Amino acid sequence: MSDRSKFVIDPPAVCAVPIKGVTQKFPVRRIYCVGRNYAAHAKEMGKDPEREPPFFFQKPADALIDDGGVVPYPPQTTNLHHEIEWVVAIGRGGRNIQVTDANAHVFGYSVGIDLTRRDLQNAAKDLGRPWEWGKSFDHSAPCAALVTAAEIGHPQAGRIWLSVNGVIRQQGDIADLIWSVPEVIAEISASMRLEPGDLIYTGTPAGVGAVQPGDVLEGGVEGVANIHISIGPPQ
Ligand code: MN
C-alpha cells in the first residue's frame, strides 16, 4: 500500500518468516550471525577452537529466503558455500540480558543457511576488511518456518545436518555449540539492545563446502525444523 503522504518513495516491505501452524508471520528486524561457534568448524577454518569470546556479523533482513525457495547463484563469486545453522527468534527485547533469563526472550527456533561467498570473505580477511561482501548479499539467508518455544521448549541437543543432492556434507549436534544460545543472547545484548523480531544464526558445524547452480540443499535441526532450497542460475 502506497503511503506517499509520509514518504517520498514507497517504504520497504516488512520482511518476515512463516511460523509453523500459525497464519501470522514473524516480522524480522535484524539478523545477527555468530562466527565460528563449533570447534570442528573453527578447526577447518584454520583457527584454534579455544573458547575465545564470540564475535558477530549481520545480514540484512531482506536477505531472507523461505523454505522451498530458489537462490540465484550470486554475482562476483566462484566459491559459494553452505553453512547450516540453528536459528533463534527473539520475541522479547532487552539489554544486558542475563544468561539465566535469556530463554524467556526467545519466541521460537528454526534452521537456516548462512550462505557465504567464501572467496570474497577470505579476501576480506586477508586485507583486514569487513566480511560484509562475503556474507551479507541478496538471498544469503534462507530460513525455514519458525516453531514456537511454547510448542517445543528450549532444545539443548539435537542433530544438525546438511546434504547437497542427497549427499551429507555437514553434521554436528547443537549440544556442541561453543557458546550456548543463552550465552549468545547475553553477549549480544551487552553490546546492542536486542529487539523483538531479531533473528540469531548461531554458527555452523564442520563440513562447509561449495555449491553450484542446480544443486539441491536439504538440512535440519532434529526436533526443530527442516529446510530445502535449491541454487538457481545467476540473475
Ligand atoms: Mn555462519
Residues whose N, C-alpha, C, O or C-beta is under 5 A from the ligand:
A	BS01	MN	V34 E83 D114 G203 T204
